[in-house]
Amino acid sequence: QIGDGTHIGDHSIIDCAANVIIGKEVAIGPNCVLYSHDHDYTSDSTAAWKGGLVCKDITIEDGAWVGSGATILPGITIGKRAVIAAGAVVTKDVPAHTIWGGIPAKQIGETGKA
């Protein structure tokens, strides 16, 4: 599901193994990856990449901005008007009105509230 006024940059990948919900007026920069699945690599009896899929929804709320080259991992919610810095790897939920960057991403600022 993609909301009105949303822009998705060139060469971005949206993996839809689970639900991916993108709100209104969201900007996703070029070369971003949204992964809604991972592999179950807990068994010692098979290769790590051959484990079954673990699928989790991704939600990006209204007005958020995902900078170029960012990676969003399964099960993540990015809150309203949050900003993800270019190249960040998001491994946990991002609250509304915050700025996150780094690998793994952590909060580095706030966007302010309208």
Jmol script that loads the backbone (N, CA, C; Angstrom):
load data "model"
ATOM      1  N   GLN A   1       0.856  -1.172   0.000  1.00  0.00           N
ATOM      2  CA  GLN A   1       0.000   0.000   0.000  1.00  0.00           C
ATOM      3  C   GLN A   1       0.899   1.231   0.000  1.00  0.00           C
ATOM      4  N   ILE A   2       0.647   2.155  -0.920  1.00  0.00           N
ATOM      5  CA  ILE A   2       1.431   3.381  -1.034  1.00  0.00           C
ATOM      6  C   ILE A   2       0.474   4.567  -1.045  1.00  0.00           C
ATOM      7  N   GLY A   3       0.683   5.505  -0.108  1.00  0.00           N
ATOM      8  CA  GLY A   3      -0.200   6.651   0.026  1.00  0.00           C
ATOM      9  C   GLY A   3       0.026   7.713  -1.034  1.00  0.00           C
ATOM     10  N   ASP A   4      -0.957   8.606  -1.162  1.00  0.00           N
ATOM     11  CA  ASP A   4      -0.900   9.704  -2.124  1.00  0.00           C
ATOM     12  C   ASP A   4       0.304  10.600  -1.864  1.00  0.00           C
ATOM     13  N   GLY A   5       0.892  11.104  -2.946  1.00  0.00           N
ATOM     14  CA  GLY A   5       1.976  12.063  -2.842  1.00  0.00           C
ATOM     15  C   GLY A   5       3.310  11.473  -2.437  1.00  0.00           C
ATOM     16  N   THR A   6       3.403  10.165  -2.404  1.00  0.00           N
ATOM     17  CA  THR A   6       4.648   9.502  -2.012  1.00  0.00           C
ATOM     18  C   THR A   6       5.570   9.375  -3.216  1.00  0.00           C
ATOM     19  N   HIS A   7       6.866   9.538  -2.972  1.00  0.00           N
ATOM     20  CA  HIS A   7       7.881   9.401  -4.026  1.00  0.00           C
ATOM     21  C   HIS A   7       8.851   8.293  -3.640  1.00  0.00           C
ATOM     22  N   ILE A   8       9.126   7.400  -4.574  1.00  0.00           N
ATOM     23  CA  ILE A   8      10.101   6.330  -4.368  1.00  0.00           C
ATOM     24  C   ILE A   8      11.193   6.506  -5.412  1.00  0.00           C
ATOM     25  N   GLY A   9      12.431   6.685  -4.947  1.00  0.00           N
ATOM     26  CA  GLY A   9      13.554   6.970  -5.830  1.00  0.00           C
ATOM     27  C   GLY A   9      13.974   5.792  -6.687  1.00  0.00           C
ATOM     28  N   ASP A  10      14.719   6.110  -7.730  1.00  0.00           N
ATOM     29  CA  ASP A  10      15.229   5.110  -8.670  1.00  0.00           C
ATOM     30  C   ASP A  10      16.024   4.024  -7.960  1.00  0.00           C
ATOM     31  N   HIS A  11      15.902   2.825  -8.480  1.00  0.00           N
ATOM     32  CA  HIS A  11      16.692   1.664  -8.054  1.00  0.00           C
ATOM     33  C   HIS A  11      16.434   1.237  -6.613  1.00  0.00           C
ATOM     34  N   SER A  12      15.336   1.668  -6.029  1.00  0.00           N
ATOM     35  CA  SER A  12      14.969   1.189  -4.695  1.00  0.00           C
ATOM     36  C   SER A  12      14.278  -0.158  -4.826  1.00  0.00           C
ATOM     37  N   ILE A  13      14.415  -0.979  -3.786  1.00  0.00           N
ATOM     38  CA  ILE A  13      13.815  -2.312  -3.770  1.00  0.00           C
ATOM     39  C   ILE A  13      12.856  -2.392  -2.596  1.00  0.00           C
ATOM     40  N   ILE A  14      11.623  -2.805  -2.874  1.00  0.00           N
ATOM     41  CA  ILE A  14      10.634  -3.026  -1.818  1.00  0.00           C
ATOM     42  C   ILE A  14      10.251  -4.491  -1.863  1.00  0.00           C
ATOM     43  N   ASP A  15      10.707  -5.239  -0.867  1.00  0.00           N
ATOM     44  CA  ASP A  15      10.441  -6.669  -0.757  1.00  0.00           C
ATOM     45  C   ASP A  15       9.075  -6.848  -0.102  1.00  0.00           C
ATOM     46  N   CYS A  16       8.155  -7.483  -0.793  1.00  0.00           N
ATOM     47  CA  CYS A  16       6.782  -7.626  -0.304  1.00  0.00           C
ATOM     48  C   CYS A  16       6.473  -9.051   0.148  1.00  0.00           C
ATOM     49  N   ALA A  17       7.418  -9.696   0.835  1.00  0.00           N
ATOM     50  CA  ALA A  17       7.146 -11.016   1.411  1.00  0.00           C
ATOM     51  C   ALA A  17       6.102 -10.896   2.518  1.00  0.00           C
ATOM     52  N   ALA A  18       6.036  -9.725   3.165  1.00  0.00           N
ATOM     53  CA  ALA A  18       5.002  -9.391   4.145  1.00  0.00           C
ATOM     54  C   ALA A  18       4.424  -8.042   3.713  1.00  0.00           C
ATOM     55  N   ASN A  19       3.463  -7.525   4.462  1.00  0.00           N
ATOM     56  CA  ASN A  19       2.854  -6.240   4.114  1.00  0.00           C
ATOM     57  C   ASN A  19       3.870  -5.111   4.244  1.00  0.00           C
ATOM     58  N   VAL A  20       3.855  -4.212   3.270  1.00  0.00           N
ATOM     59  CA  VAL A  20       4.635  -2.983   3.334  1.00  0.00           C
ATOM     60  C   VAL A  20       3.643  -1.847   3.142  1.00  0.00           C
ATOM     61  N   ILE A  21       3.499  -1.035   4.178  1.00  0.00           N
ATOM     62  CA  ILE A  21       2.523   0.054   4.174  1.00  0.00           C
ATOM     63  C   ILE A  21       3.295   1.367   4.225  1.00  0.00           C
ATOM     64  N   ILE A  22       3.137   2.163   3.181  1.00  0.00           N
ATOM     65  CA  ILE A  22       3.830   3.442   3.068  1.00  0.00           C
ATOM     66  C   ILE A  22       2.768   4.533   3.045  1.00  0.00           C
ATOM     67  N   GLY A  23       2.862   5.464   3.983  1.00  0.00           N
ATOM     68  CA  GLY A  23       1.846   6.491   4.140  1.00  0.00           C
ATOM     69  C   GLY A  23       1.878   7.565   3.067  1.00  0.00           C
ATOM     70  N   LYS A  24       1.150   8.654   3.338  1.00  0.00           N
ATOM     71  CA  LYS A  24       1.047   9.788   2.422  1.00  0.00           C
ATOM     72  C   LYS A  24       2.276  10.685   2.544  1.00  0.00           C
ATOM     73  N   GLU A  25       2.645  11.296   1.399  1.00  0.00           N
ATOM     74  CA  GLU A  25       3.714  12.299   1.362  1.00  0.00           C
ATOM     75  C   GLU A  25       5.034  11.777   1.940  1.00  0.00           C
ATOM     76  N   VAL A  26       5.322  10.513   1.719  1.00  0.00           N
ATOM     77  CA  VAL A  26       6.589   9.910   2.141  1.00  0.00           C
ATOM     78  C   VAL A  26       7.594  10.067   1.008  1.00  0.00           C
ATOM     79  N   ALA A  27       8.848  10.330   1.346  1.00  0.00           N
ATOM     80  CA  ALA A  27       9.922  10.372   0.355  1.00  0.00           C
ATOM     81  C   ALA A  27      10.904   9.249   0.664  1.00  0.00           C
ATOM     82  N   ILE A  28      11.115   8.386  -0.312  1.00  0.00           N
ATOM     83  CA  ILE A  28      12.107   7.319  -0.204  1.00  0.00           C
ATOM     84  C   ILE A  28      13.140   7.592  -1.285  1.00  0.00           C
ATOM     85  N   GLY A  29      14.367   7.839  -0.874  1.00  0.00           N
ATOM     86  CA  GLY A  29      15.418   8.203  -1.810  1.00  0.00           C
ATOM     87  C   GLY A  29      15.828   7.054  -2.712  1.00  0.00           C
ATOM     88  N   PRO A  30      16.723   7.326  -3.657  1.00  0.00           N
ATOM     89  CA  PRO A  30      17.195   6.280  -4.561  1.00  0.00           C
ATOM     90  C   PRO A  30      18.040   5.242  -3.824  1.00  0.00           C
ATOM     91  N   ASN A  31      18.056   4.038  -4.375  1.00  0.00           N
ATOM     92  CA  ASN A  31      18.907   2.952  -3.881  1.00  0.00           C
ATOM     93  C   ASN A  31      18.589   2.501  -2.460  1.00  0.00           C
ATOM     94  N   CYS A  32      17.355   2.679  -2.022  1.00  0.00           N
ATOM     95  CA  CYS A  32      16.938   2.191  -0.702  1.00  0.00           C
ATOM     96  C   CYS A  32      16.455   0.747  -0.824  1.00  0.00           C
ATOM     97  N   VAL A  33      16.529   0.026   0.293  1.00  0.00           N
ATOM     98  CA  VAL A  33      16.034  -1.346   0.321  1.00  0.00           C
ATOM     99  C   VAL A  33      15.148  -1.515   1.542  1.00  0.00           C
ATOM    100  N   LEU A  34      13.920  -2.000   1.314  1.00  0.00           N
ATOM    101  CA  LEU A  34      12.996  -2.331   2.394  1.00  0.00           C
ATOM    102  C   LEU A  34      12.814  -3.844   2.373  1.00  0.00           C
ATOM    103  N   TYR A  35      13.382  -4.521   3.366  1.00  0.00           N
ATOM    104  CA  TYR A  35      13.300  -5.979   3.457  1.00  0.00           C
ATOM    105  C   TYR A  35      12.198  -6.365   4.427  1.00  0.00           C
ATOM    106  N   SER A  36      11.184  -7.089   3.952  1.00  0.00           N
ATOM    107  CA  SER A  36      10.120  -7.557   4.849  1.00  0.00           C
ATOM    108  C   SER A  36      10.307  -9.023   5.225  1.00  0.00           C
ATOM    109  N   HIS A  37      11.460  -9.589   4.876  1.00  0.00           N
ATOM    110  CA  HIS A  37      11.720 -10.977   5.275  1.00  0.00           C
ATOM    111  C   HIS A  37      13.193 -11.170   5.633  1.00  0.00           C
ATOM    112  N   ASP A  38      13.426 -12.211   6.393  1.00  0.00           N
ATOM    113  CA  ASP A  38      14.771 -12.654   6.733  1.00  0.00           C
ATOM    114  C   ASP A  38      14.734 -14.171   6.697  1.00  0.00           C
ATOM    115  N   HIS A  39      15.853 -14.802   6.916  1.00  0.00           N
ATOM    116  CA  HIS A  39      15.907 -16.263   6.947  1.00  0.00           C
ATOM    117  C   HIS A  39      16.014 -16.742   8.390  1.00  0.00           C
ATOM    118  N   ASP A  40      15.420 -17.885   8.672  1.00  0.00           N
ATOM    119  CA  ASP A  40      15.570 -18.518   9.980  1.00  0.00           C
ATOM    120  C   ASP A  40      16.890 -19.281   9.954  1.00  0.00           C
ATOM    121  N   TYR A  41      17.893 -18.721  10.583  1.00  0.00           N
ATOM    122  CA  TYR A  41      19.226 -19.329  10.560  1.00  0.00           C
ATOM    123  C   TYR A  41      19.600 -19.928  11.910  1.00  0.00           C
ATOM    124  N   THR A  42      18.578 -20.369  12.669  1.00  0.00           N
ATOM    125  CA  THR A  42      18.823 -20.916  14.005  1.00  0.00           C
ATOM    126  C   THR A  42      19.128 -22.408  14.006  1.00  0.00           C
ATOM    127  N   SER A  43      18.829 -23.102  12.928  1.00  0.00           N
ATOM    128  CA  SER A  43      19.062 -24.549  12.875  1.00  0.00           C
ATOM    129  C   SER A  43      20.501 -24.845  12.470  1.00  0.00           C
ATOM    130  N   ASP A  44      21.101 -25.781  13.167  1.00  0.00           N
ATOM    131  CA  ASP A  44      22.463 -26.193  12.844  1.00  0.00           C
ATOM    132  C   ASP A  44      22.488 -27.271  11.759  1.00  0.00           C
ATOM    133  N   SER A  45      21.306 -27.718  11.328  1.00  0.00           N
ATOM    134  CA  SER A  45      21.238 -28.830  10.381  1.00  0.00           C
ATOM    135  C   SER A  45      21.150 -28.387   8.919  1.00  0.00           C
ATOM    136  N   THR A  46      21.131 -27.089   8.670  1.00  0.00           N
ATOM    137  CA  THR A  46      21.047 -26.596   7.296  1.00  0.00           C
ATOM    138  C   THR A  46      21.883 -25.328   7.147  1.00  0.00           C
ATOM    139  N   ALA A  47      22.217 -24.988   5.936  1.00  0.00           N
ATOM    140  CA  ALA A  47      22.955 -23.748   5.683  1.00  0.00           C
ATOM    141  C   ALA A  47      22.133 -22.558   6.166  1.00  0.00           C
ATOM    142  N   ALA A  48      22.817 -21.535   6.680  1.00  0.00           N
ATOM    143  CA  ALA A  48      22.123 -20.377   7.252  1.00  0.00           C
ATOM    144  C   ALA A  48      21.130 -19.757   6.282  1.00  0.00           C
ATOM    145  N   TRP A  49      21.483 -19.661   5.016  1.00  0.00           N
ATOM    146  CA  TRP A  49      20.611 -19.009   4.043  1.00  0.00           C
ATOM    147  C   TRP A  49      19.480 -19.902   3.566  1.00  0.00           C
ATOM    148  N   LYS A  50      19.509 -21.201   3.914  1.00  0.00           N
ATOM    149  CA  LYS A  50      18.459 -22.118   3.478  1.00  0.00           C
ATOM    150  C   LYS A  50      17.341 -22.283   4.500  1.00  0.00           C
ATOM    151  N   GLY A  51      17.444 -21.624   5.649  1.00  0.00           N
ATOM    152  CA  GLY A  51      16.370 -21.703   6.636  1.00  0.00           C
ATOM    153  C   GLY A  51      15.097 -21.101   6.077  1.00  0.00           C
ATOM    154  N   GLY A  52      13.970 -21.448   6.651  1.00  0.00           N
ATOM    155  CA  GLY A  52      12.695 -20.896   6.199  1.00  0.00           C
ATOM    156  C   GLY A  52      12.654 -19.391   6.348  1.00  0.00           C
ATOM    157  N   LEU A  53      11.733 -18.777   5.642  1.00  0.00           N
ATOM    158  CA  LEU A  53      11.596 -17.328   5.713  1.00  0.00           C
ATOM    159  C   LEU A  53      10.862 -16.904   6.975  1.00  0.00           C
ATOM    160  N   VAL A  54      11.294 -15.777   7.534  1.00  0.00           N
ATOM    161  CA  VAL A  54      10.613 -15.116   8.636  1.00  0.00           C
ATOM    162  C   VAL A  54      10.154 -13.775   8.075  1.00  0.00           C
ATOM    163  N   CYS A  55       8.843 -13.594   7.945  1.00  0.00           N
ATOM    164  CA  CYS A  55       8.280 -12.402   7.302  1.00  0.00           C
ATOM    165  C   CYS A  55       7.635 -11.491   8.339  1.00  0.00           C
ATOM    166  N   LYS A  56       7.926 -10.188   8.255  1.00  0.00           N
ATOM    167  CA  LYS A  56       7.365  -9.207   9.183  1.00  0.00           C
ATOM    168  C   LYS A  56       7.027  -7.931   8.415  1.00  0.00           C
ATOM    169  N   ASP A  57       5.890  -7.326   8.761  1.00  0.00           N
ATOM    170  CA  ASP A  57       5.420  -6.113   8.095  1.00  0.00           C
ATOM    171  C   ASP A  57       6.363  -4.933   8.328  1.00  0.00           C
ATOM    172  N   ILE A  58       6.374  -4.018   7.368  1.00  0.00           N
ATOM    173  CA  ILE A  58       7.063  -2.732   7.482  1.00  0.00           C
ATOM    174  C   ILE A  58       6.015  -1.640   7.317  1.00  0.00           C
ATOM    175  N   THR A  59       6.079  -0.612   8.179  1.00  0.00           N
ATOM    176  CA  THR A  59       5.184   0.538   8.069  1.00  0.00           C
ATOM    177  C   THR A  59       6.016   1.812   8.084  1.00  0.00           C
ATOM    178  N   ILE A  60       5.761   2.674   7.111  1.00  0.00           N
ATOM    179  CA  ILE A  60       6.371   4.003   7.085  1.00  0.00           C
ATOM    180  C   ILE A  60       5.221   4.999   7.116  1.00  0.00           C
ATOM    181  N   GLU A  61       5.134   5.762   8.202  1.00  0.00           N
ATOM    182  CA  GLU A  61       3.987   6.643   8.414  1.00  0.00           C
ATOM    183  C   GLU A  61       4.113   7.952   7.626  1.00  0.00           C
ATOM    184  N   ASP A  62       3.000   8.687   7.562  1.00  0.00           N
ATOM    185  CA  ASP A  62       2.882   9.907   6.760  1.00  0.00           C
ATOM    186  C   ASP A  62       4.034  10.884   7.003  1.00  0.00           C
ATOM    187  N   GLY A  63       4.524  11.454   5.897  1.00  0.00           N
ATOM    188  CA  GLY A  63       5.492  12.536   5.966  1.00  0.00           C
ATOM    189  C   GLY A  63       6.912  12.135   6.295  1.00  0.00           C
ATOM    190  N   ALA A  64       7.191  10.852   6.399  1.00  0.00           N
ATOM    191  CA  ALA A  64       8.558  10.414   6.715  1.00  0.00           C
ATOM    192  C   ALA A  64       9.453  10.555   5.491  1.00  0.00           C
ATOM    193  N   TRP A  65      10.762  10.584   5.744  1.00  0.00           N
ATOM    194  CA  TRP A  65      11.746  10.715   4.675  1.00  0.00           C
ATOM    195  C   TRP A  65      12.843   9.697   4.915  1.00  0.00           C
ATOM    196  N   VAL A  66      13.066   8.834   3.931  1.00  0.00           N
ATOM    197  CA  VAL A  66      14.113   7.818   4.001  1.00  0.00           C
ATOM    198  C   VAL A  66      15.196   8.228   3.006  1.00  0.00           C
ATOM    199  N   GLY A  67      16.374   8.574   3.518  1.00  0.00           N
ATOM    200  CA  GLY A  67      17.459   9.063   2.681  1.00  0.00           C
ATOM    201  C   GLY A  67      18.038   7.993   1.775  1.00  0.00           C
ATOM    202  N   SER A  68      18.743   8.425   0.748  1.00  0.00           N
ATOM    203  CA  SER A  68      19.242   7.501  -0.268  1.00  0.00           C
ATOM    204  C   SER A  68      20.152   6.436   0.332  1.00  0.00           C
ATOM    205  N   GLY A  69      20.003   5.231  -0.195  1.00  0.00           N
ATOM    206  CA  GLY A  69      20.843   4.121   0.217  1.00  0.00           C
ATOM    207  C   GLY A  69      20.526   3.532   1.574  1.00  0.00           C
ATOM    208  N   ALA A  70      19.440   3.949   2.205  1.00  0.00           N
ATOM    209  CA  ALA A  70      19.078   3.400   3.517  1.00  0.00           C
ATOM    210  C   ALA A  70      18.495   1.998   3.362  1.00  0.00           C
ATOM    211  N   THR A  71      18.649   1.200   4.416  1.00  0.00           N
ATOM    212  CA  THR A  71      18.095  -0.151   4.463  1.00  0.00           C
ATOM    213  C   THR A  71      17.157  -0.244   5.655  1.00  0.00           C
ATOM    214  N   ILE A  72      15.937  -0.711   5.410  1.00  0.00           N
ATOM    215  CA  ILE A  72      14.937  -0.896   6.458  1.00  0.00           C
ATOM    216  C   ILE A  72      14.723  -2.402   6.608  1.00  0.00           C
ATOM    217  N   LEU A  73      14.930  -2.926   7.807  1.00  0.00           N
ATOM    218  CA  LEU A  73      14.835  -4.362   8.038  1.00  0.00           C
ATOM    219  C   LEU A  73      13.414  -4.784   8.419  1.00  0.00           C
ATOM    220  N   PRO A  74      13.122  -6.094   8.401  1.00  0.00           N
ATOM    221  CA  PRO A  74      11.763  -6.593   8.652  1.00  0.00           C
ATOM    222  C   PRO A  74      11.208  -6.160  10.013  1.00  0.00           C
ATOM    223  N   GLY A  75       9.900  -5.882  10.025  1.00  0.00           N
ATOM    224  CA  GLY A  75       9.193  -5.596  11.265  1.00  0.00           C
ATOM    225  C   GLY A  75       9.302  -4.172  11.754  1.00  0.00           C
ATOM    226  N   ILE A  76       9.896  -3.291  10.982  1.00  0.00           N
ATOM    227  CA  ILE A  76      10.158  -1.917  11.416  1.00  0.00           C
ATOM    228  C   ILE A  76       8.965  -1.010  11.132  1.00  0.00           C
ATOM    229  N   THR A  77       8.705  -0.087  12.080  1.00  0.00           N
ATOM    230  CA  THR A  77       7.780   1.022  11.871  1.00  0.00           C
ATOM    231  C   THR A  77       8.580   2.309  11.958  1.00  0.00           C
ATOM    232  N   ILE A  78       8.432   3.154  10.951  1.00  0.00           N
ATOM    233  CA  ILE A  78       9.038   4.481  10.952  1.00  0.00           C
ATOM    234  C   ILE A  78       7.904   5.467  11.165  1.00  0.00           C
ATOM    235  N   GLY A  79       8.001   6.235  12.240  1.00  0.00           N
ATOM    236  CA  GLY A  79       6.912   7.114  12.649  1.00  0.00           C
ATOM    237  C   GLY A  79       6.733   8.343  11.776  1.00  0.00           C
ATOM    238  N   LYS A  80       5.629   9.025  12.021  1.00  0.00           N
ATOM    239  CA  LYS A  80       5.236  10.219  11.279  1.00  0.00           C
ATOM    240  C   LYS A  80       6.350  11.269  11.300  1.00  0.00           C
ATOM    241  N   ARG A  81       6.679  11.788  10.093  1.00  0.00           N
ATOM    242  CA  ARG A  81       7.663  12.859   9.895  1.00  0.00           C
ATOM    243  C   ARG A  81       9.059  12.519  10.408  1.00  0.00           C
ATOM    244  N   ALA A  82       9.350  11.235  10.603  1.00  0.00           N
ATOM    245  CA  ALA A  82      10.708  10.832  10.980  1.00  0.00           C
ATOM    246  C   ALA A  82      11.614  10.917   9.757  1.00  0.00           C
ATOM    247  N   VAL A  83      12.909  11.079   9.999  1.00  0.00           N
ATOM    248  CA  VAL A  83      13.903  11.156   8.930  1.00  0.00           C
ATOM    249  C   VAL A  83      14.952  10.075   9.159  1.00  0.00           C
ATOM    250  N   ILE A  84      15.242   9.327   8.107  1.00  0.00           N
ATOM    251  CA  ILE A  84      16.298   8.321   8.133  1.00  0.00           C
ATOM    252  C   ILE A  84      17.434   8.846   7.262  1.00  0.00           C
ATOM    253  N   ALA A  85      18.623   8.976   7.833  1.00  0.00           N
ATOM    254  CA  ALA A  85      19.767   9.524   7.105  1.00  0.00           C
ATOM    255  C   ALA A  85      20.217   8.585   5.989  1.00  0.00           C
ATOM    256  N   ALA A  86      20.850   9.157   4.992  1.00  0.00           N
ATOM    257  CA  ALA A  86      21.377   8.376   3.873  1.00  0.00           C
ATOM    258  C   ALA A  86      22.319   7.291   4.384  1.00  0.00           C
ATOM    259  N   GLY A  87      22.165   6.091   3.847  1.00  0.00           N
ATOM    260  CA  GLY A  87      23.044   4.983   4.181  1.00  0.00           C
ATOM    261  C   GLY A  87      22.766   4.290   5.495  1.00  0.00           C
ATOM    262  N   ALA A  88      21.770   4.741   6.243  1.00  0.00           N
ATOM    263  CA  ALA A  88      21.466   4.139   7.547  1.00  0.00           C
ATOM    264  C   ALA A  88      20.908   2.726   7.381  1.00  0.00           C
ATOM    265  N   VAL A  89      21.115   1.903   8.402  1.00  0.00           N
ATOM    266  CA  VAL A  89      20.511   0.571   8.461  1.00  0.00           C
ATOM    267  C   VAL A  89      19.611   0.549   9.689  1.00  0.00           C
ATOM    268  N   VAL A  90      18.294   0.525   9.454  1.00  0.00           N
ATOM    269  CA  VAL A  90      17.314   0.634  10.533  1.00  0.00           C
ATOM    270  C   VAL A  90      16.963  -0.760  11.039  1.00  0.00           C
ATOM    271  N   THR A  91      17.301  -1.013  12.312  1.00  0.00           N
ATOM    272  CA  THR A  91      17.105  -2.325  12.922  1.00  0.00           C
ATOM    273  C   THR A  91      16.051  -2.327  14.018  1.00  0.00           C
ATOM    274  N   LYS A  92      15.534  -1.133  14.377  1.00  0.00           N
ATOM    275  CA  LYS A  92      14.465  -1.054  15.375  1.00  0.00           C
ATOM    276  C   LYS A  92      13.540   0.100  15.035  1.00  0.00           C
ATOM    277  N   ASP A  93      12.362   0.099  15.661  1.00  0.00           N
ATOM    278  CA  ASP A  93      11.348   1.104  15.355  1.00  0.00           C
ATOM    279  C   ASP A  93      11.869   2.517  15.590  1.00  0.00           C
ATOM    280  N   VAL A  94      11.395   3.431  14.745  1.00  0.00           N
ATOM    281  CA  VAL A  94      11.799   4.833  14.780  1.00  0.00           C
ATOM    282  C   VAL A  94      10.586   5.664  15.197  1.00  0.00           C
ATOM    283  N   PRO A  95      10.648   6.346  16.347  1.00  0.00           N
ATOM    284  CA  PRO A  95       9.510   7.155  16.783  1.00  0.00           C
ATOM    285  C   PRO A  95       9.254   8.346  15.855  1.00  0.00           C
ATOM    286  N   ALA A  96       8.032   8.831  15.881  1.00  0.00           N
ATOM    287  CA  ALA A  96       7.656  10.017  15.109  1.00  0.00           C
ATOM    288  C   ALA A  96       8.556  11.194  15.475  1.00  0.00           C
ATOM    289  N   HIS A  97       8.787  12.066  14.497  1.00  0.00           N
ATOM    290  CA  HIS A  97       9.488  13.341  14.693  1.00  0.00           C
ATOM    291  C   HIS A  97      10.933  13.180  15.156  1.00  0.00           C
ATOM    292  N   THR A  98      11.579  12.076  14.795  1.00  0.00           N
ATOM    293  CA  THR A  98      12.981  11.886  15.166  1.00  0.00           C
ATOM    294  C   THR A  98      13.833  11.688  13.915  1.00  0.00           C
ATOM    295  N   ILE A  99      15.135  11.904  14.060  1.00  0.00           N
ATOM    296  CA  ILE A  99      16.101  11.717  12.980  1.00  0.00           C
ATOM    297  C   ILE A  99      17.043  10.600  13.401  1.00  0.00           C
ATOM    298  N   TRP A 100      17.211   9.613  12.501  1.00  0.00           N
ATOM    299  CA  TRP A 100      18.067   8.471  12.805  1.00  0.00           C
ATOM    300  C   TRP A 100      19.110   8.308  11.721  1.00  0.00           C
ATOM    301  N   GLY A 101      20.319   7.906  12.119  1.00  0.00           N
ATOM    302  CA  GLY A 101      21.372   7.638  11.157  1.00  0.00           C
ATOM    303  C   GLY A 101      22.382   6.658  11.713  1.00  0.00           C
ATOM    304  N   GLY A 102      23.198   6.107  10.832  1.00  0.00           N
ATOM    305  CA  GLY A 102      24.268   5.207  11.237  1.00  0.00           C
ATOM    306  C   GLY A 102      23.969   3.748  10.958  1.00  0.00           C
ATOM    307  N   ILE A 103      24.963   2.904  11.292  1.00  0.00           N
ATOM    308  CA  ILE A 103      24.855   1.457  11.118  1.00  0.00           C
ATOM    309  C   ILE A 103      25.304   0.810  12.419  1.00  0.00           C
ATOM    310  N   PRO A 104      24.394   0.235  13.191  1.00  0.00           N
ATOM    311  CA  PRO A 104      22.947   0.319  13.011  1.00  0.00           C
ATOM    312  C   PRO A 104      22.460   1.732  13.350  1.00  0.00           C
ATOM    313  N   ALA A 105      21.306   2.089  12.818  1.00  0.00           N
ATOM    314  CA  ALA A 105      20.775   3.438  13.031  1.00  0.00           C
ATOM    315  C   ALA A 105      20.435   3.672  14.495  1.00  0.00           C
ATOM    316  N   LYS A 106      20.703   4.912  14.927  1.00  0.00           N
ATOM    317  CA  LYS A 106      20.311   5.351  16.267  1.00  0.00           C
ATOM    318  C   LYS A 106      19.820   6.788  16.148  1.00  0.00           C
ATOM    319  N   GLN A 107      19.109   7.245  17.171  1.00  0.00           N
ATOM    320  CA  GLN A 107      18.559   8.595  17.110  1.00  0.00           C
ATOM    321  C   GLN A 107      19.683   9.615  17.189  1.00  0.00           C
ATOM    322  N   ILE A 108      19.651  10.577  16.246  1.00  0.00           N
ATOM    323  CA  ILE A 108      20.665  11.635  16.226  1.00  0.00           C
ATOM    324  C   ILE A 108      20.044  13.033  16.287  1.00  0.00           C
ATOM    325  N   GLY A 109      18.711  13.111  16.325  1.00  0.00           N
ATOM    326  CA  GLY A 109      18.067  14.411  16.396  1.00  0.00           C
ATOM    327  C   GLY A 109      16.560  14.297  16.380  1.00  0.00           C
ATOM    328  N   GLU A 110      15.912  15.465  16.266  1.00  0.00           N
ATOM    329  CA  GLU A 110      14.450  15.541  16.206  1.00  0.00           C
ATOM    330  C   GLU A 110      14.049  16.462  15.062  1.00  0.00           C
ATOM    331  N   THR A 111      12.863  16.203  14.484  1.00  0.00           N
ATOM    332  CA  THR A 111      12.389  17.020  13.367  1.00  0.00           C
ATOM    333  C   THR A 111      11.500  18.168  13.804  1.00  0.00           C
ATOM    334  N   GLY A 112      11.008  18.140  15.011  1.00  0.00           N
ATOM    335  CA  GLY A 112      10.053  19.140  15.448  1.00  0.00           C
ATOM    336  C   GLY A 112       8.649  18.726  15.066  1.00  0.00           C
ATOM    337  N   LYS A 113       7.684  19.295  15.731  1.00  0.00           N
ATOM    338  CA  LYS A 113       6.286  18.942  15.491  1.00  0.00           C
ATOM    339  C   LYS A 113       5.568  20.123  14.879  1.00  0.00           C
ATOM    340  N   ALA A 114       4.717  19.837  13.884  1.00  0.00           N
ATOM    341  CA  ALA A 114       3.964  20.894  13.197  1.00  0.00           C
ATOM    342  C   ALA A 114       2.831  21.383  14.055  1.00  0.00           C
TER     343      ALA A 114
END
end "model"
wireframe off; spacefill off
backbone 0.3
color backbone group
